[in-house]
Amino acid sequence: MVSELDPTHAAVAERIVEIQQAAYAVEAELIGFEGIPQLGETTADVQSRTALHWLGSFVGERLVALIAWEIDGGLLDIDRLAVDPQFARQGHGRRLVQAVPREHATIVSTGSANAPAVALYLSEGFTETGRTEIAPGILTTQFHRPGKTGSDP
């Protein structure tokens, strides 16, 4: 089940931090880079991110994955996608990406060496638009998916 999240609630923010720390630790190992910003976020940091739209994927009452984005000038920017590693490879990330509004052109980036995330975005209609070296030898890949109208800002 996918539903909206309110990270201003302490218990929700705490669970978001738990999921992010576990999920981004896996990504950090995959890409060889410990500087992923969400690894250092606190509950207070998450609670302060009120400009983001948040969705969560649940197993029963347990939050197991999350996605957050913001819309700026008609462009939807996925800020984060994280799946609790205990629930990886069960479709939670895909369901969340599919739940993001499609009327806007969408951008996202991930570590280039994060093969599961790269494959997910490509399979969901994103195309690679570039790569950026964020640290010596560490690349991120940027992706774009047009909105339903086919127009971009």
Backbone bond lengths (Angstrom), bond angles and torsions (degrees), N, CA, C in turn:
res aa  C-N    CA-C-N  psi(-1)  N-CA   C-N-CA  omega(-1)  CA-C   N-CA-C  phi
1 M - - - 1.445 - - 1.529 109.02 -
2 V 1.328 116.70 134.51 1.456 123.45 177.03 1.514 108.25 -110.23
3 S 1.336 116.07 131.99 1.460 119.49 176.23 1.521 109.87 -150.92
4 E 1.335 114.76 165.76 1.462 121.09 -179.53 1.517 110.30 -66.27
5 L 1.335 114.56 149.35 1.456 121.62 175.99 1.519 109.40 -115.44
6 D 1.327 115.43 148.05 1.461 120.99 173.34 1.520 107.70 -117.72
7 P 1.340 116.73 95.04 1.457 119.32 -176.10 1.524 114.36 -72.73
8 T 1.341 117.89 -2.23 1.456 118.38 175.37 1.522 111.43 -74.18
9 H 1.333 116.83 -17.45 1.466 120.86 174.79 1.524 108.52 -78.65
10 A 1.306 116.24 128.70 1.466 121.40 -173.62 1.527 112.90 -56.00
11 A 1.326 117.98 -44.63 1.470 120.51 -177.42 1.528 110.88 -64.86
12 V 1.322 117.60 -37.66 1.467 121.25 178.32 1.527 109.13 -67.35
13 A 1.322 116.51 -46.57 1.466 120.31 179.81 1.526 111.19 -61.49
14 E 1.325 117.07 -39.44 1.470 120.33 178.30 1.521 111.14 -62.63
15 R 1.323 116.89 -41.72 1.472 119.92 179.31 1.527 110.30 -68.82
16 I 1.328 118.03 -38.04 1.461 120.90 175.94 1.525 109.74 -58.28
17 V 1.320 116.78 -46.87 1.472 120.65 179.91 1.528 110.44 -61.05
18 E 1.333 117.71 -42.89 1.473 120.66 178.40 1.528 111.22 -58.96
19 I 1.329 116.17 -47.62 1.470 120.71 -179.05 1.525 109.95 -63.53
20 Q 1.325 116.41 -47.15 1.470 119.78 -179.16 1.522 111.53 -59.87
21 Q 1.313 117.22 -45.99 1.461 119.36 -178.03 1.524 110.81 -61.61
22 A 1.313 117.63 -41.54 1.464 120.78 179.61 1.530 111.03 -69.97
23 A 1.340 117.26 -46.73 1.465 121.32 -176.21 1.521 111.50 -68.55
24 Y 1.321 117.32 -45.66 1.462 119.52 -177.30 1.527 112.14 -74.71
25 A 1.330 117.72 -20.55 1.476 119.33 171.68 1.527 109.74 -66.02
26 V 1.328 116.60 -38.18 1.469 120.74 176.28 1.528 109.32 -64.88
27 E 1.340 117.17 -46.49 1.464 119.56 179.27 1.526 110.71 -62.71
28 A 1.321 117.26 -41.69 1.465 120.47 179.66 1.522 111.09 -57.58
29 E 1.327 116.22 -39.88 1.464 119.82 177.55 1.527 110.96 -68.42
30 L 1.330 116.89 -40.95 1.471 121.02 179.61 1.526 112.35 -61.63
31 I 1.330 116.46 -42.03 1.458 119.48 -174.06 1.527 113.00 -98.70
32 G 1.333 117.27 -7.88 1.461 120.25 178.69 1.510 113.57 72.79
33 F 1.336 116.56 37.32 1.464 121.07 -176.41 1.518 110.00 -145.82
34 E 1.325 116.14 117.74 1.468 121.17 -177.44 1.536 113.04 -89.51
35 G 1.327 118.18 0.27 1.455 121.35 -173.27 1.519 115.52 -91.00
36 I 1.313 118.24 21.42 1.467 120.75 178.48 1.535 107.79 -64.53
37 P 1.322 117.54 122.01 1.472 119.92 -172.85 1.530 114.79 -54.06
38 Q 1.328 118.08 -40.01 1.464 120.12 -176.12 1.534 112.51 -66.80
39 L 1.323 117.98 -18.22 1.468 120.09 176.94 1.523 111.54 -63.52
40 G 1.319 116.52 -28.68 1.459 120.25 -177.41 1.512 114.90 -99.52
41 E 1.327 117.37 1.57 1.458 119.32 -177.90 1.530 111.82 -70.82
42 T 1.304 114.51 143.26 1.463 121.94 175.27 1.525 109.27 -101.83
43 T 1.317 115.22 172.68 1.464 120.14 175.33 1.523 110.05 -57.98
44 A 1.327 117.35 -42.65 1.466 121.11 179.48 1.533 110.95 -63.41
45 D 1.327 117.21 -38.30 1.471 120.20 177.13 1.523 110.42 -60.39
46 V 1.324 116.27 -47.28 1.467 120.61 -179.66 1.524 109.95 -62.76
47 Q 1.313 117.62 -44.10 1.462 120.75 -179.66 1.519 112.09 -61.75
48 S 1.313 117.34 -27.22 1.463 120.51 -178.38 1.527 113.19 -82.95
49 R 1.318 118.41 -8.68 1.467 121.99 -176.20 1.530 110.56 -85.76
50 T 1.337 115.80 56.92 1.456 121.72 -174.30 1.529 113.27 -75.12
51 A 1.327 119.12 -14.06 1.469 120.85 177.53 1.530 111.49 -76.79
52 L 1.328 116.44 -15.13 1.457 120.41 -179.57 1.527 110.99 -83.16
53 H 1.331 115.52 146.81 1.469 122.63 169.52 1.527 105.58 -94.26
54 W 1.312 117.50 131.21 1.465 122.34 -174.38 1.526 111.17 -119.30
55 L 1.318 116.24 134.40 1.461 122.66 170.23 1.521 107.83 -127.44
56 G 1.318 114.89 150.14 1.456 120.30 176.64 1.513 111.10 -129.46
57 S 1.321 114.96 152.99 1.455 122.18 173.30 1.523 107.12 -108.79
58 F 1.317 115.25 134.50 1.461 121.17 -173.17 1.521 111.41 -120.76
59 V 1.328 114.76 147.95 1.462 122.95 165.95 1.520 103.79 -115.22
60 G 1.315 115.67 108.93 1.461 119.27 -170.98 1.520 108.00 63.23
61 E 1.313 117.51 -125.21 1.462 122.45 178.52 1.530 112.28 -95.66
62 R 1.340 117.16 -1.26 1.467 121.21 -173.77 1.526 111.48 -90.99
63 L 1.326 116.40 122.86 1.457 122.42 173.60 1.525 108.21 -70.83
64 V 1.344 116.56 123.27 1.467 120.06 -176.63 1.529 113.04 -121.89
65 A 1.328 117.73 -10.70 1.458 120.54 179.67 1.523 108.79 -158.73
66 L 1.323 115.74 157.76 1.459 119.91 -178.38 1.514 110.57 -149.34
67 I 1.312 114.39 155.85 1.450 122.99 172.60 1.519 106.66 -140.41
68 A 1.332 116.02 145.61 1.457 120.62 177.51 1.518 108.56 -142.75
69 W 1.319 115.59 143.38 1.454 120.71 -179.32 1.515 109.75 -148.71
70 E 1.334 113.95 165.72 1.454 120.50 171.23 1.524 108.13 -133.08
71 I 1.314 114.50 156.41 1.455 120.38 179.06 1.521 107.29 -115.04
72 D 1.326 114.97 125.31 1.457 121.14 -178.90 1.521 108.08 -133.22
73 G 1.311 116.25 116.49 1.453 120.56 178.68 1.511 113.60 60.89
74 G 1.311 117.71 32.63 1.454 121.82 179.77 1.517 114.42 83.79
75 L 1.323 117.83 0.44 1.459 122.39 178.54 1.527 109.14 -105.91
76 L 1.316 116.47 124.79 1.455 121.96 179.47 1.527 108.01 -90.76
77 D 1.317 116.47 123.69 1.463 123.51 -177.64 1.522 108.62 -114.41
78 I 1.343 116.26 110.05 1.460 119.95 177.00 1.526 107.33 -72.84
79 D 1.316 115.25 116.41 1.460 122.85 -175.91 1.519 112.08 -84.31
80 R 1.331 115.84 -32.87 1.458 120.27 -177.28 1.521 110.84 -162.88
81 L 1.315 114.26 147.84 1.460 123.47 171.73 1.517 105.21 -142.11
82 A 1.322 116.36 121.81 1.459 119.78 -177.20 1.526 109.64 -140.53
83 V 1.332 114.90 134.91 1.461 122.00 178.11 1.517 108.09 -122.75
84 D 1.319 116.22 129.54 1.461 120.70 174.51 1.526 107.47 -54.41
85 P 1.341 118.59 123.81 1.462 120.29 -177.12 1.533 114.16 -54.43
86 Q 1.323 118.12 -26.54 1.466 120.79 177.26 1.538 111.41 -66.41
87 F 1.331 116.60 -18.72 1.460 121.21 -177.16 1.536 111.86 -118.56
88 A 1.328 116.50 15.87 1.461 121.28 179.21 1.521 110.44 -67.54
89 R 1.314 114.97 156.31 1.474 123.00 176.40 1.531 112.55 63.95
90 Q 1.343 115.84 27.12 1.464 120.17 177.38 1.528 112.01 -118.42
91 G 1.334 117.15 9.75 1.455 121.17 175.59 1.522 115.79 91.77
92 H 1.317 117.71 2.26 1.468 119.57 -177.88 1.525 111.84 -65.82
93 G 1.325 117.86 -45.52 1.462 120.86 178.35 1.514 111.68 -61.22
94 R 1.313 116.73 -43.92 1.474 121.33 179.42 1.532 110.44 -61.51
95 R 1.340 116.84 -46.24 1.475 119.74 179.57 1.532 110.76 -59.10
96 L 1.324 116.01 -39.68 1.462 118.74 -179.51 1.523 111.76 -68.70
97 V 1.319 117.63 -43.34 1.468 119.95 177.17 1.526 109.62 -61.32
98 Q 1.314 117.75 -39.93 1.464 121.47 179.07 1.528 112.36 -67.94
99 A 1.332 117.37 -23.59 1.466 121.47 -178.76 1.529 113.10 -83.47
100 V 1.320 117.12 -12.16 1.465 120.67 178.12 1.528 108.22 -67.22
101 P 1.338 117.82 135.20 1.466 119.86 -179.29 1.521 111.95 -53.52
102 R 1.332 116.26 135.19 1.465 121.48 -176.01 1.520 113.44 -95.59
103 E 1.340 119.10 -6.18 1.456 118.63 -177.57 1.523 113.14 -69.85
104 H 1.327 116.64 -20.45 1.460 121.38 -179.85 1.527 110.74 -100.56
105 A 1.331 116.05 146.42 1.461 119.48 166.69 1.524 106.32 -61.22
106 T 1.328 116.74 142.97 1.457 121.55 -173.73 1.514 110.54 -125.97
107 I 1.340 115.36 139.21 1.459 121.19 174.25 1.517 109.27 -123.63
108 V 1.329 114.90 154.34 1.454 121.59 177.56 1.525 107.30 -160.09
109 S 1.312 116.98 155.86 1.462 120.26 172.73 1.520 108.59 -136.98
110 T 1.331 114.33 155.97 1.457 120.90 178.61 1.519 107.99 -151.72
111 G 1.308 116.07 164.50 1.455 119.60 175.51 1.519 110.08 -59.82
112 S 1.318 116.61 131.06 1.471 120.34 -177.16 1.519 111.95 -60.21
113 A 1.322 117.63 -30.58 1.466 121.31 -179.77 1.521 112.69 -84.51
114 N 1.326 117.58 1.86 1.466 121.68 177.84 1.531 107.64 -87.45
115 A 1.318 115.83 77.66 1.469 121.80 -174.17 1.527 113.30 -55.37
116 P 1.344 120.00 -41.76 1.476 118.04 179.37 1.530 112.85 -62.04
117 A 1.325 118.12 -40.90 1.462 120.29 179.80 1.526 110.95 -69.21
118 V 1.333 117.07 -42.68 1.459 120.52 177.92 1.530 109.73 -58.28
119 A 1.332 116.68 -46.61 1.471 120.47 -179.75 1.526 111.16 -62.79
120 L 1.315 117.47 -39.49 1.466 120.89 178.83 1.524 110.50 -60.69
121 Y 1.319 117.41 -51.57 1.461 119.49 -177.28 1.524 111.63 -62.91
122 L 1.322 117.05 -42.41 1.468 119.44 178.65 1.525 110.97 -62.19
123 S 1.331 117.09 -39.87 1.472 120.24 -178.85 1.528 112.47 -72.47
124 E 1.321 117.02 -15.92 1.468 121.01 179.81 1.533 112.36 -101.27
125 G 1.326 116.69 20.33 1.456 120.45 172.03 1.510 116.11 91.02
126 F 1.318 117.74 7.69 1.456 120.97 176.34 1.524 109.27 -84.47
127 T 1.311 116.00 150.66 1.460 121.32 172.92 1.521 108.24 -120.19
128 E 1.314 114.88 146.91 1.460 120.10 178.33 1.518 109.19 -70.65
129 T 1.339 115.76 132.76 1.465 120.04 179.59 1.518 112.80 -114.68
130 G 1.324 117.61 -11.87 1.457 118.84 -179.91 1.509 111.74 169.44
131 R 1.310 113.68 173.11 1.463 121.51 176.18 1.523 108.23 -134.39
132 T 1.330 115.22 146.35 1.451 121.81 -179.40 1.521 108.69 -131.00
133 E 1.314 116.35 134.20 1.465 120.57 174.93 1.522 107.34 -86.99
134 I 1.342 117.09 112.61 1.460 121.79 -176.34 1.523 112.50 -94.16
135 A 1.311 116.49 -16.39 1.462 124.28 175.72 1.527 104.75 -157.61
136 P 1.311 118.48 162.32 1.471 119.07 -178.64 1.535 112.16 -52.28
137 G 1.338 114.92 116.54 1.459 121.06 178.22 1.513 115.96 77.72
138 I 1.329 118.22 3.12 1.469 122.45 -178.89 1.526 108.47 -110.73
139 L 1.336 115.44 116.86 1.458 120.95 -177.46 1.520 111.65 -110.88
140 T 1.335 114.90 145.17 1.458 120.52 166.86 1.523 106.83 -113.01
141 T 1.315 115.21 150.27 1.460 121.53 177.02 1.515 108.27 -111.07
142 Q 1.336 116.09 133.28 1.451 122.15 178.09 1.527 108.35 -100.54
143 F 1.336 114.86 142.26 1.461 122.25 -178.29 1.525 109.77 -128.43
144 H 1.319 115.25 156.50 1.458 122.75 178.68 1.530 108.54 -139.89
145 R 1.320 114.64 142.01 1.470 120.60 172.33 1.527 106.93 -133.73
146 P 1.342 117.21 126.60 1.477 118.37 179.91 1.509 110.89 -65.67
147 G 1.341 114.65 156.41 1.451 120.24 174.93 1.515 110.74 -75.11
148 K 1.321 116.74 172.03 1.475 120.67 -178.25 1.510 112.53 -60.19
149 T 1.308 116.93 -29.05 1.467 118.90 179.80 1.525 110.80 -79.79
150 G 1.336 116.10 -12.96 1.455 120.37 -179.55 1.515 112.43 82.25
151 S 1.325 116.97 -3.02 1.456 119.18 -179.54 1.517 110.21 -96.85
152 D 1.297 114.52 151.25 1.462 121.88 177.08 1.515 108.06 -118.94
153 P 1.332 116.16 153.53 1.463 118.83 178.97 1.515 111.04 -67.25
